[in-house]
Structure formats: C-alpha cells, structure tokens
Amino acid sequence: MDDQTTPAKRTRRKRIPVAAEIALFSKSRRRCCICFGLNSDMEPKEGQIAHLDKNPANPVESNLVWLCLQHHNQYDSVTSQSKNLQPHEITMYRAELYEAVEAKRVEAIQAAPRNASPAFSLWDEEKSEIVKEARGNKTADKMIQYRGHGPMIGLCRLRIYNIAGRQIVVIVSQFPDNPGTSITNVAESLATQVYEDELKCPRNGMIWIEHYVTPSYPEVETYNRVTFKDTEEGFADPEWEPMTGDQVEAIVGQVI
C-alpha cells in the first residue's frame, strides 16, 4: 500500500441560526461597520455576513458582522507587507455602528408625526416578536476602556443582560490584542467601574463572567464566573470558576 499523507480536515461551515441573522440585520441595517468606522459611511451596502474569528463553524451572533464585499475580501485576505484589519478593531467599529443605527432609529421615531401609522416592518422592534426574541435580555453591548497596572489603557467588550427584570448578568470579553492589563488582573476595579458607570444600582445578586476571545480556530474560548466580596470600597477578593459557553447561554437565556 502506498504511503499517503492524510489531507487536512476542513472546517465544516455551520448554518447561521435564524435568530442570530435577524439580530445582525436588525442592529446593522446592512451597514458595513468598517465603512462606518473608517469613513463615517452609513449607507446600506451590498455585502456578506463575515465571521470575526474567520471560523465558519462558529455562527453565534457575537462572532458575526455585516461587511461590504470589498471589506469582507480585505478582512479575509492574508497580507505580509501591511497590518491587516484586526478582530477587536472590527468589534469596536461594530459596536459604534450599532449605537449610531439605534440613535438614528430613535431620532426618526421622535420626528415622525404622532398620528402617523407606518406600515409593519420585520425590523420594527416595537412590533416584531421575532426581533424581540433575538435581542432577548441583552440591554448593552459595547466596547469600554479601563485603567490597569501600567500606562496603557485596557479595552474590553461589555455585555449586560437583565434577566426577567431581577437578575443582572455582566460579561466582559478580552481580545488577544488588548493593549492594557488583562481583565483578570483588574477584576475588582473593573467590576466596580462597570457598576458605578453603567448600572448604578445595588451590587448584590449580580453575576460577573470573564470571557477570553481566542485569536483563531480551533482554540477554545474560555469563560469564568467570578464572585467577589462586596465592601465599602467596592468589589474585593475575586474567586474564579470555569464555565462552558453552553452554561453561559443557559444563564442569559439566549445565544451570546
């Protein structure tokens, strides 16, 4: 028998869940976040759904972004002479775009005549149950800065979920190119900052989850639930407990 080399296994593309696709279109309105981030361009674009980690087998909403054809091709390309677009960079542009789209939607609603009766739209979040289901319990999703132990400012993604109006769940995600101190090494001060700046509510009963994003497939993303002692100065004495992505989704009640 001839000695043959086994071909490398290909990553099988997974179908994007309908809820994740609807949430993506609802938040982006088919605007390319790179066009917006680099050129303040908010025109709808012919494009494609891209995977931030370039792994087509990872179709969760947090890994998806709408890009115009030019920028999708640029993001997926491999360059040797210039620094290519980075996942954390795209995530930041996406968060900024989503905020701008939402602000524009609210502005349009406020400017409309009170007796106006617009036709039903799938993306009308006040009417569409399927869009409400896709948004679920998430009340915030953005990039924030924080101070660490060195001169560099840290950057992480912040997601806040309000479960049935009673339970607050916070997920902070660190990306491979975070320029500052890791979210683990500033867990106490970061948790205190988020509660003072973002939540402004009693700290008891919250669930704090650290999430580390891997640079590429097949490395596995990691999640840890962090518990603190609540002191007069803020959170203290953190303890970490590993979790799986499925466990996190069970807590927040939706795809993360």
QUINOR-V804974 format. One record per helix or strand of 2 or more residues. SS is the DSSP state (~ for helix, > for strand). FROM is the first residue (numbers start at 0). LEN is the number of residues. If there is no record, write none. Layout:
# QUINOR-V804974
ss:from:len
SS:FROM:LEN
SS:FROM:LEN
This chain:
# QUINOR-V804974
ss:from:len
~:17:11
~:32:7
>:46:5
~:60:3
>:63:5
~:68:8
~:86:25
~:128:7
>:137:10
>:152:11
>:166:8
~:186:13
>:206:6
>:221:10
>:233:10
~:244:8
